[in-house]
Amino acid sequence: MKWSLSELHRYSREPLHIDSTFDLKAPLMARFPETILDATGVRVQGDVTYHDGDATMVVSVHTKLTVPSTRSLTEVELPLDFDFVENYTADPDHRALYDDDELVFVMDNDQALIDFDNALVENIYEQIPTKVLSAEEKSGHHFPAGKGWQVIDEQAHTKQKNQSVDPRLAKLKQLFPDQDDHN
């Protein structure tokens, strides 16, 4: 869906209601192929209002993505349920009408298009957390390993570090038997 600000002028009295399911799998996977492996239909509910040359989108989004685990790259289903608000204006001076924490896009002119699908794709991507773990990884029982290496947690690392002594220095430990390991 795309609209220009001039087209949205007709919604100055009554907002444009959106209550639909969008198929954004292809654009999500094309734009973020390493991050988004699959996507279900995107359920969208919201309103687009127009006031004094500015358009405001208030949108609620519900979807489910398949993303790689940040630890093992196994596929993880990630349900998303979030809201976002975006404001659009063709007049740069209108930025002063909004709070600093409000998102305002200044359009080139009132004929420039607001790409709703693109706004959805970007906002969905922004909701993906930086750390995504499978249920098994969250339980702490699974760490990836390979030939000659393995990932261990910090507790195991500390224990391993305290137990291992460089064999070249093992004889030095016998010279000072009255001192502990921490001196």
N, C-alpha and C positions, 0 to 999 in steps of 0.2 A: 504494500500500500504506500502510495506517495501522494502528498498534498503540497500545494503552495500556500503561503500565508493568505494570498488573495482568495483562494478557494475556501479556506477555513473561515473567512469573514462571515459566511452564512450561518456559522454556529455561534455567533455572538449572543444570541438570546437563549438558545437551547444547545447544550454540548453534544458533540458527536459521541455516541456510546459505542464502545467496542466490546463485544462478547463473542469470541471466536477462538478456534484452534488453528494455529499456523504450522505448516510443515517447513521448518527451517533446517532440517537435517543437512541438506546439500550445502547451503551457504555456511553453516557452522563448521562442517567438516572440511570444506574447501578453504576457508579462511584460517582455521586453526587445526590443521591436520595432525599435528603432534600432540595436541592437547585434548581434542574432542574426537573420540572414536565412534560414537553413535549418539543419536538424540531422538527422543520421542516427540510426539506432537507438543507444541507449545501452547498451553491454554492461557489466553489473555483476556483480561477484563479491565476496562478503564474508560476514561473520558478524555476527549480533546476539547478544550475550551478556547475561545478567542475573545480578547478584550483589548481595545485600543491599539490594534496592530500587532499584538503579541499572541502567540499560541502556547498553551500549556498542556502537556500530556501527563496524566496521572494514571499509572498503569500497574496492575498486579499480574505477575507472571508465575506459572506453575509448569514445570517440566522435569524430565529426568534425562541426565546425560550419562554416557559411559566414558570414563576418563582413565588414563593409566595411573596406577599407584605411583607415588613419587619415590617409593623405596624400591619396588621390585618390577614396576611396569606392568603388573597384572591388571586386568580390566576390573574397574570398580564402578558400580552404579552409584550415581550422585543425584539424589533428588534436590531440586531447587524450588524454592517458594519465596519470592521477594517482590518488593514494590519499588518503583522508581518514578521520579518526576523530572521532566525536562521542559525547559522554556525556550521558545524560539522568537526572535525578533529581527526585523530588517533595519531597525534604528539603533545604532550603537549607544546613543544617549539613554536608551531604555534600560541599559544594564544597571544604572543607578537606582532603578525602581526595585531591584531584587536584593536580597541579603547576600552576603559574601559566600555563604555556603550553598546557595542555590545554583544549579547548573543552567547557564544561559548560553545558547548558541546564537551568534549574530549571523544572519543570512546576508548574502550579497545584495539581494533585493526581495521584494515581496512575491516575485515569481519563482525564486529559487525553491527547489523541492525539499520537503522533509521526507526522508525515507524511513518509514516506520519499521519495515523489516530489518533494515540496517541498525536502527536504534535497539531493536530487540536482540539482535545478534551480539552487538557490543555489550549490552547490559548483561546478557547471559554469561558471556565470557568473563566479565568482571566479577561475577559471583563465584567463580571456581576458586576454592581455597588454594593457598600455596602448598599445603601439606594434605595429601589425600592418601589414606591407607585402607587396605582391605580389612575385613573383619578379623581375619587371622593375624594380620600385622598389628592391629590395634590391641589384640590380646597379648602381644609381646612374645608369642611362641615361634614366630617365623621371621628369620632374617635371611636375605639372599646370600648365596655362597657360590663360589666357582672353583676352578682348578687352582689351588694354592692360595685362595683368599676366602674370607668370609666377613660379613658385617656382624659386629657384636655391639651390645649396648654398653653404656658408659660404666655401669657397675662391673660387668665382666671384664672390661678393659682395665679398670683399676685393680681388680683382683689379679688378673694376668700379669700386669706390670709389677705388682708387689711380689709375686712369686718367682718371676723369672730374673735370673742373674746372668750377666754376660759371662760365659764360661772362661773367658780370658782373665776376668777379674775375680773369679770364685776363690782363688787361693789367697787374695788379699783380705778376704773376710776372716780368714783364720788368724791373721796377724793381730787383730784387735777384737778378741772374742767378748770383751766387756762392753762394747758399744752396740747400740741397737741399729736397726736399718735406716733410721731417719736422721742420723748425725753424719 
